[in-house]
C-alpha cells in the first residue's frame, strides 16, 4: 500500500467481512492505518506464531532471570533485599574475587562459543534491520546464559539483552517451522525481542512500543497489534516466576511544580548532548571491542578494574537497577550522584570493550536518573520546590528517549517501570522531546544503531559520509 496515494485509491487487504460502505460513501481506508497489512500478512498461521513466540519469550525471560538472581545470591551471599545492599555488606576481597571469577569465566566461555559458532548470527537488531534473516538459536542461548552469569557476579552491563535476544531467537525458529515469509519473520522476531524485554521488566506497553518504534520503525496498526499481543502474552507468562508489580517499588507520586517544569525545558538540551556523547562512546568501544585470544584475559582485567573502583562506589556493580531506584527515591547527595553519573558509562564501556556481551537499557536509564537527580539538587539551590526524585524520573525518561531515539518507548518504559510519574508527565514529555530532538539533530545514532558491526566493504572513519546513514 502506498500511504501517499489519495485516500480513494487505498484498498483494504485483507478485505473486511462487511463490504458495504457507510451511507456517506467515505471509505474506512481513508484513515491511513486502516488499510492493508503491508508486506507481513497477518494470517492465522502468523497469529499462532505470535502466541507461541510470546509464551517462549516469557519462559526464556524467566529462565534468564532465574540464572541471574541465583548467581547474584550465590556470589554475594544473600537471600533477601537488594543487590546493592548485599554488595555494600560484602568485603572488598569478596567483590574483587567475584569480578575476577566473572571475567575468567566470561572470557573463556565467550572465546569458545564464538570460535565454535563462527559465522552464526546472534545480534537481533542487525538481523531484524537487515530484513529478517535467521538468528542462531545455540549461539543466542550461549551468549545469553554467559552474559547473565557475569552480570550476576557484578559486571556493569544490562540484563535485558539476553531475554530480548532469546525472544527473537525463538521467533526465528518458529518462523522456520511455520515457513513464514521474510517480512513475517522480520516482524515476528521484532515482536519476540520486545516481548523478552516486556517479560523481565513487567512492561507490556513499553515492550510493544520498543518493537514498533525501535525494531520496526513504524507505530502502525499491522505492527502494533502483534507487538501488543506478543508482549502481553510474554508478560503474563513471565509471572510464573517473576513478580507482577513494578520493577521500581515505592516511587512517590511526585507533584508537578513550576521549578520542575522550567528545569525540564532547560535540562532537555543538556541531556540530549550527554546522550550523544554516551552513544558515541558506546559506538567507539564496540568497534574496537577485543576479540580472539585477547578474550581469554581481557574480561578478567576489565572486571578487576571495575571491582577496584567499586571499593569506593559499590553502586556501580550490576546493571544499575538499584542505583536508579535510589535516585528515584531521592536518596544520595550531589557529589555521589555526579560521581555515579560520570563513572557508570565508563565502567559499562570498559566491560563491553573487553569483549563482554550484554545490554545497555538499565545502564542508560540509571545514568539518566543520577544525572537528573544531581542536576535537580543543584537547581533546587536556586529554585526549591521539587524533591530530587522527581528530577531523576524526568532525567531517566529523557535519557532513555534520546539514547534509544524512541521518545514514546522511553516515556512508556519509565512510567511502567516505576508505576509513578503520571503527575509529572508534562515535564517528562518536555524533557524527552527536547533531548531526543537535540540528539537526533546533533548526531542521530542510538545505543542500538551505534553497536552495529562494520560491514567488510564499508568505509569507516574520516572518509565516511558526514551524516550517519
WOSUL-V39563 format. One line per field, one symbol per residue. phi: phi as a letter, one per 40 degrees, with the letter a starting at -180 (. if undefined). psi: psi as a letter, one per 20 degrees, with the letter a starting at -180 (. if undefined). A space follows every 50 residues. Layout:
phi=???
psi=???
This chain:
phi=.ccccddcccbcbcccccccccdcgccccccdcccccgcccccdcccccc cccccccccccccccccdcccdcccbgabbgccdcccccccdccdccccc ccccccccccdcccccbdgccabccccccchgccccccccccdccccccc ccchccbcccccccccccccccccccccfccccccdcccccccccccccc bfbccccccddccccbgacbdcccdccccccccccccccdbccbbccbcg ccccccbcdcccddcccdcccccccccccccccccccbdcbgccccbccc cccccdccccdcbccccgchdccccdcccgchcccccccccccdcccccc cccchcbicbccdcdcccccccccccccccccacibcccccccccccccc dcccfacccccccccccbfagccbdccccdccccccccccccbhcbcccc cccccdcccbgcccccbcb
psi=poijqqhiipppoqqrhohqrrhhiqqhjhohjjcribhnpmrggghghg ghggggggghgggghggghggghggjlrhraqgggghhhqrhgggggghg ggggggggghggghgikpiqpkohgggghijlaqqoghhggggggghhgh ghjiqmrqiihghgghghgghgghhghilqrgghgggghgggghhggggi ilmgghgghggghghhkomrgighghgggghgghgghhihhqqkaqgoqk pqnqqprggggggghhhggghghghgggghgggghghjpqabihhhhghh gghhgghghihhmiiiqaijghggggghijqprggghgghghhghghghg ghhijqprrighhgghghghgggghhgghhhhnriqrhhghggghggggg gghilnhgggggggghhikaihikgghggghggggggghgggfirrighi jpqpqhjqprbhirqhqq.
